Amino acid sequence: MIGGSQLRVMPVGVSYGDLAAIALTAVTVLLAVFALACAAAALYGYRAFMNRSASVAARVAEEKTESVATKAMEKFLEERLTLDITRIAQTVATRVISPEYVRNLVIEQIGEVTSGNDRDDRLDREADLVQPEEIDPLDDLDAAAEEDSQAGEEVDPQ
């Protein structure tokens, strides 16, 4: 047909029923090949669709889960953890910090302020070594504290 020749059917002894069967078989084979191609394309498309939808679903689920988990954690911290920490802190405070402990700590601090301590004396000596020409302004306070402590000892015999 393309080359310019004509198609002629020559009688070869094929009956009309045989010719119709051959034509229908050819059409059926072509349809089967077309159906297989469509099935392969559909299978490929289905797999691509499933992969893409799974990745989108995972991303959306992660975003939603993260926000929900954050809200749930904040709610838990507000409701439970603050109360638990407060309760534990109160328990520790009542067991560790007793009135006797606080009284002894206050007496110790007052004693250090009045009589001075080794660390303060060492710092004064080192300051004199670094800057011997300057007068330490704390010397006046130390002297006043000694006078007060001596006056307090004279009045209070304890």
C-alpha positions in Angstrom: 0.0 0.0 0.0 2.8 2.4 0.8 4.8 1.5 -2.2 2.0 2.2 -4.5 0.9 -1.3 -5.0 -2.6 -2.4 -4.5 -3.8 -5.0 -2.2 -5.7 -7.6 -3.9 -7.2 -10.6 -2.4 -6.7 -13.6 -4.5 -8.8 -16.6 -4.0 -6.7 -19.2 -2.4 -9.4 -21.5 -1.4 -10.1 -19.9 2.0 -13.7 -19.8 2.9 -15.5 -16.7 4.2 -15.8 -18.2 7.7 -12.1 -18.9 7.8 -11.3 -15.3 6.7 -13.6 -13.9 9.4 -12.0 -16.1 12.0 -8.5 -15.0 11.0 -9.5 -11.3 11.1 -11.1 -11.7 14.5 -8.1 -13.6 15.9 -5.8 -10.8 14.6 -8.0 -8.1 16.3 -8.1 -10.2 19.5 -4.3 -10.5 19.6 -3.9 -6.7 19.1 -6.4 -6.1 21.9 -4.5 -8.5 24.2 -1.2 -6.7 23.5 -2.9 -3.3 24.1 -4.4 -4.7 27.3 -1.0 -5.9 28.5 0.6 -2.5 27.8 -2.3 -0.8 29.7 -1.9 -3.2 32.6 1.9 -2.5 32.8 1.3 1.2 32.7 -1.4 0.9 35.4 0.9 -1.2 37.6 3.7 1.4 37.3 1.3 4.3 38.0 -0.1 2.5 41.0 3.3 1.9 42.5 4.3 5.5 41.9 1.0 6.7 43.4 1.4 4.5 46.5 5.0 5.6 47.1 4.2 9.3 46.7 1.0 9.1 48.8 3.0 7.1 51.5 5.6 9.9 51.7 3.0 12.6 51.9 1.0 10.8 54.5 4.2 10.2 56.6 5.1 13.9 56.4 1.6 15.1 57.3 1.4 12.6 60.1 4.8 13.7 61.5 3.7 17.4 61.4 0.4 16.7 63.1 2.0 14.3 65.7 4.7 16.8 66.6 2.2 19.6 67.3 -0.1 17.3 69.3 2.8 15.8 71.3 4.1 19.3 72.1 0.7 20.4 73.3 0.2 17.3 75.4 3.7 17.6 76.9 3.1 21.3 77.8 -0.3 20.4 79.3 1.4 17.6 81.4 4.1 19.9 82.5 1.6 22.6 83.6 -0.7 20.2 85.4 1.5 17.5 86.9 5.2 18.4 86.9 4.9 21.8 88.6 2.9 20.2 91.4 5.4 17.3 91.7 8.4 19.7 91.8 6.8 21.9 94.3 5.9 18.9 96.5 9.5 17.5 96.3 11.0 20.9 97.0 8.8 21.4 100.1 9.8 17.9 101.3 13.5 18.6 100.8 13.2 22.0 102.4 11.5 20.7 105.5 13.9 17.8 105.9 17.2 19.6 105.1 16.6 23.1 106.3 15.6 22.8 109.9 15.3 25.8 112.3 18.5 24.6 114.1 20.4 24.5 110.9 19.3 28.0 110.0 20.1 29.3 113.5 23.6 27.8 113.4 24.2 29.2 109.9 23.2 32.7 111.0 25.4 32.5 114.1 28.3 31.3 111.9 27.8 34.2 109.4 27.6 36.8 112.3 30.8 35.4 113.7 32.6 35.7 110.4 31.4 39.3 109.9 32.4 40.3 113.5 35.8 38.5 113.7 36.7 38.1 110.1 37.8 34.9 108.5 41.0 33.5 107.0 39.9 34.0 103.4 39.3 37.7 104.1 42.6 38.1 105.8 44.5 36.4 102.9 42.7 38.6 100.4 43.7 41.7 102.4 47.4 40.5 102.5 47.4 39.8 98.7 45.9 43.1 98.0 48.6 44.8 100.0 51.2 42.9 98.0 49.7 44.0 94.7 48.9 47.6 95.7 50.9 48.4 98.8 50.5 52.2 98.4 46.7 52.2 98.5 44.9 52.0 101.8 42.4 49.2 102.1 38.9 50.8 102.8 37.9 47.7 104.5 40.5 48.2 107.3 38.3 50.9 108.8 35.4 48.5 108.8 37.5 45.7 110.3 38.7 48.0 113.1 35.1 49.2 113.8 34.0 45.5 113.9 36.7 44.7 116.4 35.8 47.6 118.6 32.1 46.6 118.4 33.0 43.0 119.3 35.2 44.1 122.2 32.4 46.4 123.5 29.9 43.5 123.1 32.2 41.1 125.0 32.5 43.6 127.9 28.7 44.0 128.2 27.7 40.4 127.6 29.8 37.9 129.6 28.6 35.0 127.5 
